[in-house]
Amino acid sequence: MALATLALSSKYASSFAGDVRRLEGQSCMLEAPRVVTIRQGARNINRSVQIMNVASVPSTESGSNTKSYVRVGVLGASGYTGSEIVRLLALHPIFQVTLMTADRKAGQSLSSVFPHLLAQELPDLIAINDADFSKVDGVFCCLPHGTTQEIIAALPTNLKVVDLSADFRLRDVNEYEEWYHGPHRAPHLQKEAVYGLTELRRDKIQSARLVANPGCYPTSVQLPLVPLLENQLIEKDGIIIDAKSGVSGAGRSAKEANLYTEIAEGLHSYGVTNHRHVPEIEQGLTEAAGSKVTVSFTPHLIPMSRGMQSTIYVQMKSGITVDDLHWHLSDRYKNEEFVRILPKGAVPHTHHVRGSNYCFVSVFKDRIPGRAIILSVIDNLVKGASGQALQNFNLMVGVKEDCGLLQQPLFP
């Protein structure tokens, strides 16, 4: 095997934009494995990895012929999605976290906030106002809804950005104001933002500078429904979505409603008729159907840390059978790594995708003639957030999109 020594240098070239330059002779998940010597601090770690051509820049170290990694910043690293990005990047052979912000935790190490990340060598958390964005090539923005627009608008325009908030998901800024109760503060960027449902928007994502990462519920719903609506296999009316999420979907901030005694040993609905993911779901389904789609969507909170299931009830077009739905979904996703259509009769469990970037889908015949039941499960923090964000960022910089994401689900 060829030996490639890639140095994690603290000195990097200052620009990432413009023409995409490639690490010569490297491949990610395409060629035979290579031993890569990674320098982290004073340690050298040998990893057998596969690397594809990736946009990068030469190291600025004097006399060095080694290549720099793609330097990544994580804004809002003290939240669940931010820490999940960092966890996933630990196994990425090309991306290195060189900047992490968390205003309320500034000055602390990430391992003091998330002890499970102790083994990673990471920069300390800093306030976002102290961040030097000339030392990163791209950022994952994991900040709360409503705070992201102005921050992204102020970032250098050469940076690749994946935003995990809802701030750029809705194309209509007036609709954003209606559902998020505040004016959009960067409408000029909304026109540029690409909606990042990876398997369905791959071509646009590859050339994007700013990607709006989808919400968790919309991901679990749109992956099975968009192909069926596009192929006119189901009616656009009468779609019912009964969705359930683990508590991590509510974020990490302290809330009375999320206390153990409020959630344990029970479940409850929330956001009935007015959940903020409704317009995002309807936006995607309307585009697929070619005319306005209105859904009945009710989410529920389940006493588990992570995981999501959407149970979807649809009316099939005249003459269409459940076998047709299953065949078309299987055909649409037959070459996709992360969307798996299960064999007929198989029931997906949230445990089956825990900790992974997979979406498992099953289709069943309803007892009501002409109707079908679709089950879709994801990990809300991975395929529903940070995993899909990394999948998108891989595409944006020319890395094969499953790079760093092939961890198998954790069970039991």
Secondary structure as UniProt FT lines:
FT   STRAND          3..7
FT   TURN            24..25
FT   STRAND          34..40
FT   TURN            41..42
FT   STRAND          43..49
FT   TURN            62..63
FT   STRAND          70..75
FT   TURN            76..78
FT   HELIX           80..89
FT   TURN            90..91
FT   STRAND          95..101
FT   HELIX           103..105
FT   TURN            106..107
FT   HELIX           110..113
FT   HELIX           115..117
FT   TURN            118..119
FT   HELIX           128..130
FT   HELIX           133..135
FT   STRAND          138..141
FT   TURN            145..147
FT   HELIX           148..153
FT   TURN            157..158
FT   STRAND          160..163
FT   TURN            167..169
FT   HELIX           173..180
FT   HELIX           187..190
FT   TURN            191..192
FT   STRAND          194..195
FT   HELIX           198..206
FT   STRAND          210..212
FT   HELIX           216..230
FT   TURN            231..232
FT   STRAND          240..245
FT   HELIX           247..250
FT   HELIX           256..258
FT   HELIX           260..263
FT   TURN            264..265
FT   STRAND          268..269
FT   TURN            272..274
FT   TURN            276..277
FT   HELIX           278..289
FT   STRAND          296..301
FT   STRAND          308..316
FT   TURN            318..319
FT   HELIX           322..332
FT   TURN            333..335
FT   STRAND          339..341
FT   TURN            344..345
FT   HELIX           350..353
FT   TURN            354..355
FT   STRAND          359..365
FT   TURN            369..370
FT   STRAND          371..378
FT   TURN            380..381
FT   HELIX           382..386
FT   HELIX           387..396
FT   TURN            397..398
FT   TURN            401..404
//
